[in-house]
Amino acid sequence: KADARVAAREIAAGLRMTRNLAMLRGHAEAFLIDSASGAFRAGSTATPRRLPGGVRLVLYTTTEERRSATAGSIRFFPDGTSTGGGIRLQSGNSRAEVLVDWLTGHLTIGDGTNAPPTP
């Protein structure tokens, strides 16, 4: 059975990679995610990956970063800042969340206990 906490660590690793790419390359990079399929891509040149089946997620991002009702991105800039946002994950009773601070670009992984269930 898929575990939301394991999936959250995978998402966080992709977000960190995207931030590092933006800082190394000197231009904005986007972490793209589709909540319907569970697919995500860390940066413009990365190979898309998919979360295990059974993990439901919700992306929280700015209106400008929305691509559709189920897809969008969190963008990182060369100075390490970001558009900010978060991703809430749930698999059965397992919940987690990954939050991105817009000012610093730093990530926080939480247990999601304060968040309502993912629809």
N, C-alpha and C positions, 0 to 999 in steps of 0.2 A: 504494500500500500504506500502511495506517495505521501511524503511528509512535507508540510508547508514550511517548516523550519529549514529543512535541507534545500528546498527550492529557493527560499529567501536568501540563503548563503550563495547559491548559484547566481541569482539576480544581482546581489551585492557585488560579487566578483566581476560581473559584466559591467556594472556601473562604474566600478573603480577603474577597470580597463579603459572605458570610454573617457573618463576624466584624465587619465594618464596620457592617452593618445592626444587629446586636445592640447595638453600642456607641452608634450614633446613635439607635436607637429606645428604648433603655433596657429591653429585655426579651430573653430568650433567643431565639435563632434557630437553626434546624437546617439543615444541609446534608444533604439526603436523596440516597441513591444506591441503585440496584438493579444488582447485579453481573450478573444474568442478562440484562437488556436493555441495559445500558450507559446507562440514563437517570439524570439527576441534576437536582436543583433546589437553587439557592442561595438559601435563605431561604423564608419562608412565602408570599410573594406573587410570587415569580419564576416565569417560564414554564419548564416542564421542558425540558431539552436532552438530546441523546443523543450519545454518543461515536461515532466512526466504526466501522463494522463491522470485525471482525477484531481489535479491542482487547479482550483479556480482562482482567478485574480481580478483585481480592479486597479486600474491605473489612475492616479491623480496627477494632473499636469495642467499647465496653462492652456488657455483657449488657443493660442497661437501654435502650440505644439500638438494639438489634436489633428489626426489624419482622417479619422472616421469615428463612428460611435464606439468602436472597440479597439482602435489602434491610435497610437500616438508616441511621443518621445519625451525624453528628458535630455536637454542639451547642456553640454559643458563647454566652457570657454577657455582660451589659452591661459588666463590668469587663475584658473581653478574654480571659478565661480560657476553657477549653473542657473537654469531656469527654475530649479527646485521641483519638488513633487514627491510622490510616493507610490508604492505598490503594496497593496494588501493581498495576502494569499491565504487560502483555506483549502484544506483537504480533510474531509470528515470533521473531527473535533480539533484537529491541529490547525492553529492559526499563527500567522507571522506578518510582519510588515517591515518594509524597507523605506526609510525616509531620507530624502536628499535635501540638505540645507542649501537654499539658493545663494546665500552670501558667501559661504565657504566651500560649497560643493562636497562637504563631508557627509558620510553616510551613518545612519543609525539603524541597527536591526533590532526590532522589538518583538515581543511575543504575541502581539495583537490581541491581548486579553481585553483591552479597553475598546476595541473596534467592534462594531456590529458585524454579524455574519455576512460573508460575501454573497451577493445575490446569485 
